[in-house]
Amino acid sequence: MSTEKNNWGEGVFDLLSWFRMDRVHDARVMVVGSGALGNEALKNLALFGIGHIYVVDFDTIEYSNLTRSILFREEDADKGYYKADVAAARVREINKNVEIHPIIGRLDAEVGLGLYRSVDVVLGCLDSQIARMQLNRQCIRAGVPWVDGGIDNLVGMARVFKKGVNCYECELSESSKIQIYNKLSCSDVARRNTEHGRVPTTPVIASIIGAVQVQEAMKLLHEGYVKDGTFTSLCGRWFNYEGSHMTTRVYKSAVWSDDCMAHEDWEPVIAVDNLGAGMTVASALQCISEKLGTSNVEINLRNTRFVDKLVTRGDNKVFNVMCPEFRVADSIDADRRLYTRLNSDINQNAFENIDSTFPYQDLTLNQVGIPYWDVLQVSTDKGMYFLEMAADRNYYDSRI
Ligand SMILES: [Zn+2]
């Protein structure tokens, strides 16, 4: 098989009056989650010939995924490969013109906001409300639209969210909000078991909703046709599909409340070319101080916290973990003395901010829990700043 690129879609897509080949070839799309919906969305993006795709997932392939994941094979489950890696490889088989980069990690603490800011649209192919809420917050900070999809048995829905128009968190019911905030206030350890409920899914519903998501992504890439009325975007509307009696419904719902905690303006963003997540805390603080002209700087960890030790309640035993909060669960699993303790029995000593008093100045920003190509929220005596770690600009492109 030749790896040389060809003119994918020539003589086919150019028959479509609205299809802009250059726009699609140049497009940058992030797909978060590569399960049932993610597989379908990726397949369609590949067939359309989207130029640049980033696929984010921290999970490995299990046999149960095979019934609804066109990109996965039995041997991938045998070997326990990462979903994002395999999905990327199969997308390349479908269309070698697509540059696709897998990111094995969490959508917030392991994917930098710089990458979010660089893409045209994000597809949320997720199975939990917490993950959707986190993605919504990232997308609002980055100012990038995102297309949500959800499936359950024969029922599915899709929505498009845009900063200033509508917001996932604003549209949550009060009871869902309370449920999610309660889960979020627990430590990551206690949360992990409740986060990913297994949802009954069929291959058919994943195809339908994944297809609608890509259709909406294509509209976002061809915005002029939405403005002139050729297309109607799902932004501010819900698409509901119910397969058992074949009912579909589209209804308006665009909520953007003034008091929503998700609405953050991360502007203006200052690109700092010599700042990257591979730097030590000490050198990063130095670099930021020089850039901002003040030594009074504090990096706020917004997506995770750094945990240096765990202390068991009652007997006060101390266990050094030295990792971001989202990795603490792994440390507990790996240590039999901790594994047998109840989550409520373990206290975390956690840092939410990093400044010159942080005791581990030789750790890198990444070790503390800051992803590559992130935007740092920095508090200073002169106010708040948003600094893009531009030294990492090509970090995700090197991952194939
Ligand atoms: Zn909101």
Residues whose N, C-alpha, C, O or C-beta is under 5 A from the ligand:
A	BS01	ZN	C167 E169 C170 C260 A262
